[in-house]
Amino acid sequence: MVNLSGLQVETLETQPARPSQAPPEASQRREPLRRGEGQVARENFDLLGFLYSCGFEPSQRLVFAREV
């Protein structure tokens, strides 16, 4: 079991099914996650390991933050 409290989610994008492939009850199904943006502390090895095992990879985007 992984504690997800260290994950700060910013955006999620889903990949809708193609209309020709969508069965009539498709509106009741969940769409697969295509992309997610969020933040995880680099010291949170358990959560990072979980995300890597699910197929997520670090992006090339760097964000720097400083409290004022």
FENUR-V131674 format. One record per helix or strand of 2 or more residues. SS is the DSSP state (2 for helix, 1 for strand). FROM is the first residue (numbers start at 0). LEN is the number of residues. If there is no record, write none. Layout:
# FENUR-V131674
ss:SS from:FROM len:LEN
ss:SS from:FROM len:LEN
This chain:
# FENUR-V131674
ss:2 from:3 len:3
ss:1 from:7 len:8
ss:2 from:23 len:5
ss:1 from:31 len:8
ss:2 from:44 len:9
